[in-house]
Amino acid sequence: MESAQAVNPVSNELLASSSVHSVDDFKQWTKIWLRPLLPHASLLCGFGHLHAGGVNLDYVLTVDYPIGHIEAIRNRVGAIDTPILRRWLAVREPLLFEAEHPWPDIPENWLASFRHHDLRNIAVHAVIDTERCLGTYHSFYRIPGTPGEHHLEVLRRLTPLLHQVLCRVIDNLGSQNRFTTALAVLTEREREVLRWLMLGKTNGQIARLAVMSENTVKHHLTSSFGKLQVENRSQLIRCLTEHQVRQAPGQGTQVL
């Protein structure tokens, strides 16, 4: 089992990770810094809290990953149930998995969806953080060639860093609770302007569609910036988009 404390990555990786605070930061960081170290085409990282039977995945963060597979393997309460994570919990060591040579206990429906979405050549590792009663899970997919001991060694080195960075990102999601509260105090006209903004409309287009002057549109946007504590249009759109993802219908594990 990996320690959540010890990590000795390449210095550039560590320096770059210090600037990762949001979901978007995390995805960009993995593409720029991790793919050269552990080549892969898609990535899924999970975050969950410990319970008597293992770990419940509260969030999964995906990078170029087929969301259809996640929806196909949700259980009745909306949680994601994966035999790969169950195997890791049993052995607490980095794992390799190939779709063409599945383990005997892999459910047929899970494997069928896995293959349907062209998932193969996986390297997986995780961290159990007993001090905070949580765990993180990191799985790299479509690794070129045949995964081997080299990939396991890279995973041992990278996973504690991934754990630290992912925990920071999830902790920062708590600030979005304040954003949700602030949304509730917007006026109906401010909400209308934001709805058109999310559809990619310019101020002039919003003015025509909402039957108001362009100066009034600007006034509503400026007022919304202040109430939602954002600095510009781009930041507002990003926060609204992240809010919509978290408020999507459904229960169980949330996909980021």
N, C-alpha and C positions, 0 to 999 in steps of 0.2 A: 504494500500500500504506500502511495506517495505521501510525503509530508506536505502540508499546505504552506510550510514555511521555507524550506530549502529550495533554492533555484539558482542555477548557474548558466543562464543563457548567454548568447553572444551579446556584447554590450549594446549594440545598435538595437536589438530586439527590445531590450529592457528600457532603453531610453525612449524608444518610440511608444512603448506601451503606457508610459506615464501621461500621454496626451489623450488616452482613450477614456471617454466618460459617458458616451451615449451608444445606443445600438448601432447607429450609422458609423460612429468612430470605430467600433469593434469590427464591423464587417470590412471596413476599408483597411484596417490594420492587418487583419488576417490575410487579405489578398496581397498586400504589399510586402509584409514581413514574414508570414508563415509559409506561404506557398513555395517560395524558393527553398525553404529548409525542409519541408515535407510536401513535395508536389502532390496535388490533389485537385479534383474538379469541383467538389462540393463538400460542405462542412455543416455539421449539426452539433451544437453545444447545448446541453441541458443544465438546468438549475433547479434544485428541489430541496425540500426539508426532510430530515430523517424521521422515521417512525419505526415501530417495532419490527415490521416486516421488510424494511429496506428504505427506499427513497421514493417520494412522490415528486414527479417532475412538475414544478409550477410553471416553468417557462422553457421553451426551446428557442434558440436563436439560430437561424439558418442563413447560409451563404450559398447561393446558386444550388439550392436543394429542392427537389420536387415535392411541393407541398401536398400533392395528391397522395403520396405514400403516407404522410402523417395522418391525413384524414381517413385513409383506408384502415389504419391500425388503431384508431381510437377505440377505447372500450365503452361500455354502456354509460359511464358517467363522464365521458369526454377526456379521460386521461390517456396518455400515450403509453402503450404497453409493448416493450421491445425485448425479445429474448437475448439480444446482445448485452443489454444492461443487466439483465438477470444473471447471465453468465459471468459478467465482470464482478458483480456483487458476490458471487460464489468463490472466485479465485483471487480477486483484488490485484490483478496483474494486467499489463497491457495485452491486448488481444488482436489477432488478425482473423478476418473472416472473408471467405470467397464464396460467392453465390453458387458457383458450380460444384463446390465441395462443402455443402452445408453440414452443420452438426446434426446428429440424429434427433435431437429434441426440438428442432426448429419447426414451428407450426406451418402447415402447408399453405394456409391462406396468407400468412405473413410473408412467406418466401415467394409466393406468386406475385404479390404486390411489389415486393422488393425487386424482383426480376423485371416486372412490367415497367417499372420506372428506371430501368437501366442502372440500378445501384449494384456495385461490385467492388472488390478489392478494398476492404475496409481495414483501417487501423484505429483502435479504440483504447482510450484510457480514461480514468476518472480520479476524483479526489474525494475522500470522506473527511470532512472538517468537523471533528467531534466537538471542538470548542464552541462553534457556532451552530451545531446541530443541523448542518446542511451539507450538500454534496454537489459537485459539478461533473458533467459527463461530456467527453469530447470525442467525436467520431469523424474521421476523414474518409471520404469516399472517392471511388474511381482513381485510385492511385495507379500511376503508370507501371507497367511491368508486373512483377510478382512481389507483393509485400513480403519482407523478411526481417531478419534480426536488426538490420540497420534502422528500419522504421520503428521497431520497438524501442530501440535506444534513443532515437530522436523524441519519441513520445514521452519517455521517462524524463527527459530534460525539459520539454516544453510544457507538459501538463500542469505543473505547479504554477507557472507563469499564467497560463490560460485561466486557471482557477482564480487567481488573484484579480485578473483584469475583468473576468466575467462577473465576479461578485461585486466589484465596483460599479459596473454598468447596471446590474440589477438593483443595487442600493440606490443609485441615482434615479431609478424609475419612481421611487417614492416621491420625488419632487413633482411628478406629474399629478399626484393627488391634489396639490395646490392648484395646478393648471385646471383640473376638472372643477374644482370649487369656484375658481375665477370665471369659468365659462358660464356658470349659473347666474352671474350678476350682469351679463351682457343684456342690452335692450333687444327687443325683437328686430329693430332695424339694423342694429350691429350684427346680429346673427344672420340676417338676410344678406348683408354685404359679405360676410365671411363664407356663406354658402356659395355665392357666385365666385368669390376669390378661389375657393377650392376647385372650382370647375375651370380654372385657368383664364378667367375673364380679366380684362384690363379695367382701370378705373372708369374710362369712358364707356366701355361696354356695360359695366355694372350700373352706371348712371342711367343709361337708356333702359336696361332691363328692370331696374328697381324704381324707375320713374322718380328720380331725384337729380339734383345738380352734381356735377363732378366734385365741386368743393364740399358738398355734403358727404359724398362717398369718402373723400380724404379725411373729413372730420370724424366719421365713424371708425375708419381704420386707425387713426391716431388715438382715439379713445380706447379702442380695443387693445392697441399696443400697451397702453398704460395699465389697463385692468388685468391683462394677461402676462404682464412683465416680460415682454419680448421687445427686441430692439428694432426689428425690421420685418419686411414682408416675407423674406425667405425663412427667417426663424419662426415666424407665425405659421407658415404653411407646414413646416416640418413638425412643429408641436401638434398642430391639428391632425396631421396624418398619423402620427404616433398614437394620439388619443383615439382616433377612429379604429386603429388596429386593436387596441386593448379593449375597446367597447364592442367589438364584433360579437354577434350572437354565439352562444355555445358555452359549455362549461368545461372544467378540467384544465388541461395544460394549455397555456397561451403561447401562440407562435409569434415571434418577433422578427 
